[in-house]
Every structure is written in structure tokens, then in C-alpha cells.
């Protein structure tokens, strides 16, 4: 029907219906947006809750590994200064002002530098340079599987073939007679004690 052939009353009625239809459509759109907003909020809350659960409880099933030690302080000392520690390798105490980059090193690092990494929640894996290349390669593979918070270095002063250290804790062991070691225990130590230092530094 042509709009020009409608009476004034019919045109008013048509405009009223169009306005009413637009209002209903707008209200429906607002309801849909509100529902979508609530759904999104629930999804985000669930995701954050899951992340928090995983972060707090994912490693609770892993038994304690190694030995805990008394914290020896955490003050900064000048680069190049030598500190005396009561554990070997050190698990806390005075340290340099700058930590080392995370990753794998073929040469030793100063104890005083790596202790700063422990303070940031890192795990330090050190090994006697005399262990087999096969054992070294396995340690390197493990260390490289973590994008941060793990440092691997040779260390002549170790009293065991391999030492894993976090802030206030150490797990030390010799290789098996065939030159192997329990790789799962190394991974479990990292999983359980990574990010347990006194300073919270994101991965």
C-alpha cells in the first residue's frame, strides 16, 4: 500500500507501530548484550580461577625433595666481592645487585650472582665438569624446556655430581654407576620449588 494513500490516522498508527517495533528491538539488543557480558565475565572468572588453582595446587602432590636450610640473609654486595656461605652450593645469603640471565651456561658463574636468581624464585642446576657429556646433555634438555626461572652451570666446587638449589633448599646427588640419573626427580624439584623465592618476579 502506498504511504500517500493512507489517512492521517493510519500514518500515525504506522509510525507508532514502527516506533514500538524499534523499542522492542532495542530492548532485545540490550538484553542480549547484557547476557553476553555476564557470560564473558563468568568465562574470565572461571579461567582466572583455574589459573590460580593450577598455580597454587598443581605441585602439592609432589613430595618434599632435598633439604631445607636456614636463610642466610639477602643483602646486596658489590660485584666481585666474595661471600661466605654455609651451604654448598649456596641457597641464600649476600649476592650481587644484578642476577644472571636465565638459561644454559657452559662456563661457571659467580655464586654471588646466581644467589640473586634464587631470590627471584629461580632454580639453579649445577654439575661437576667431570660428569659425562651424556648426563650434561640431559641436564641441558631439561633446563631448556623451561623458558625462564632455571639456570644450568658447571661448578667445580660441588660436593656431589649434580646439585639443584632453590631459595633455602638444595637437592644433591651423584650419578648412578651407569652414568644416568632420575630425570623425573629433577623436573619435580623445578616444578615444586620454582617461584618460591622471597621476591615475586613473573616468568
Secondary structure, 3 states (H helix, E strand, C coil): CCHHHCCHHHHHHHHHHHHHHHHHHHHHHHHHHHHHHHHHHHHHHHHHHHHHHHHHHCCCCCCCCCEECCCCCCCECCCCCCCCCCCCCCCCCCECCCCCCCEECCCCCCHHHHHHHHHCCCEEEEECCCCCHHHHHHHHHHHHCCCCCEEEEECCCCCCCEEEEECCEEEEECCCCCCCCCHHHHHHHHHHHCCCCCCCCCC
